[in-house]
Amino acid sequence: MYVIPAIDLKNGMCVRLRKGDFETVHKVAEDPVQTAKTFEADGAEILHVVDLDGALDGQGKNRDIVSLIARETKLKIELGGGLRDMESLQIADSIGVARMVIGSAATTNPEFVAQAVSKYRDRIIIGIDAKDGIVRTSGWTESSGMDYLDFAVRMSQAGVKYIIFTDIDRDGMLSGPSVKMLDTLNRAVDCDIIASGGVSTIDDLIILKELGMYGAIVGKAIYTGNVHLAEAIERCQ
């Protein structure tokens, strides 16, 4: 299983949120590029980057930073936040992003998903962010009214290879991953599942590995020191 460190960008800063609430934003590192280099030195192969500004307004304000990380590391960047049309995917591709995460747009524009998968194939990831099992959109601020499993099945049927599943209530809370929901999701679709939200210890990661997760995103637990990335990667390989 891949252990995937996370960098959330807002106004050029490396930040974290609690439960996706933008009122709780706080800086966790001075330099996103140097942070990425540290993750690479610890053995990471994939880096999860979220453009929080893009998630809110669809504008890629942090593209220069993402581009710099791509140029100065060998990390495979999976980028989410504001990727809502083919033009935004093309821009992400042009700055060195390896995989593009489509979130909100997938709930409202299935034709976009079809076009994206047709062109970029397994470089497309669908981000499913759920609260109480219902998919949320627009930076987690709005409810789509769709059940996360029903939506995942539709994405699998559309040819999507990867799904990132986030339980919003656990994100940034160090309360443990949503094991039951993740296990149910993994059994329901043919996609490779990347778990996100709640990881607080290496033991949490071991559980996710045993569930058959393709990967697990770790954010706050790395910045607090609860999880030492190099050790986590070694134990989850």
BELRAUR-V466827 format. One record per backbone hydrogen bond with DSSP energy under -0.5 kcal/mol. NH is the residue of the N-H (numbers start at 1). CO is the residue of the C=O. If there is no record, write none. Layout:
# BELRAUR-V466827
nh={NH | NH}
co={CO | CO}
This chain:
# BELRAUR-V466827
nh={2 | 4 | 4 | 5 | 5 | 6 | 7 | 8 | 9 | 9 | 10 | 13 | 14 | 15 | 15 | 16 | 18 | 19 | 21 | 22 | 24 | 25 | 26 | 28 | 29 | 32 | 35 | 36 | 37 | 38 | 39 | 40 | 41 | 42 | 43 | 44 | 47 | 48 | 49 | 49 | 50 | 51 | 52 | 52 | 53 | 55 | 56 | 57 | 58 | 59 | 61 | 63 | 66 | 67 | 68 | 69 | 70 | 71 | 72 | 73 | 76 | 77 | 78 | 79 | 79 | 80 | 81 | 84 | 89 | 90 | 91 | 92 | 93 | 94 | 95 | 95 | 96 | 97 | 98 | 99 | 100 | 101 | 102 | 102 | 103 | 106 | 107 | 107 | 108 | 109 | 112 | 113 | 114 | 115 | 116 | 117 | 118 | 119 | 120 | 121 | 123 | 124 | 125 | 126 | 127 | 127 | 128 | 128 | 129 | 130 | 130 | 131 | 134 | 135 | 136 | 137 | 141 | 141 | 142 | 144 | 145 | 148 | 151 | 152 | 153 | 154 | 155 | 156 | 157 | 158 | 159 | 160 | 161 | 162 | 163 | 164 | 165 | 165 | 166 | 166 | 167 | 168 | 168 | 170 | 171 | 171 | 173 | 175 | 176 | 179 | 182 | 183 | 184 | 185 | 186 | 187 | 188 | 188 | 189 | 192 | 194 | 195 | 195 | 196 | 197 | 198 | 205 | 206 | 207 | 208 | 209 | 210 | 211 | 212 | 212 | 213 | 214 | 215 | 216 | 217 | 218 | 222 | 223 | 224 | 225 | 225 | 226 | 227 | 229 | 232 | 233 | 234 | 235 | 236 | 237}
co={214 | 2 | 216 | 3 | 46 | 218 | 48 | 15 | 7 | 50 | 13 | 10 | 29 | 8 | 13 | 26 | 21 | 171 | 18 | 20 | 21 | 22 | 16 | 14 | 14 | 30 | 31 | 32 | 33 | 34 | 35 | 36 | 37 | 38 | 40 | 39 | 76 | 5 | 47 | 78 | 7 | 80 | 9 | 50 | 9 | 51 | 52 | 53 | 54 | 53 | 59 | 60 | 62 | 63 | 64 | 65 | 66 | 67 | 68 | 69 | 45 | 75 | 47 | 77 | 99 | 49 | 101 | 82 | 85 | 86 | 87 | 88 | 89 | 90 | 91 | 92 | 93 | 92 | 77 | 77 | 123 | 79 | 100 | 125 | 101 | 103 | 103 | 104 | 104 | 105 | 109 | 109 | 110 | 111 | 112 | 113 | 114 | 115 | 116 | 117 | 120 | 121 | 100 | 162 | 102 | 125 | 126 | 164 | 127 | 128 | 166 | 134 | 131 | 146 | 129 | 142 | 137 | 138 | 137 | 135 | 135 | 133 | 147 | 148 | 149 | 150 | 151 | 152 | 153 | 154 | 156 | 155 | 124 | 124 | 192 | 126 | 163 | 194 | 128 | 164 | 196 | 130 | 166 | 167 | 167 | 168 | 170 | 170 | 198 | 177 | 178 | 179 | 180 | 181 | 182 | 183 | 184 | 185 | 185 | 161 | 163 | 193 | 215 | 165 | 217 | 170 | 201 | 202 | 203 | 204 | 205 | 206 | 207 | 208 | 209 | 208 | 193 | 193 | 2 | 195 | 4 | 219 | 219 | 220 | 221 | 222 | 221 | 221 | 227 | 228 | 229 | 230 | 231 | 232 | 233}
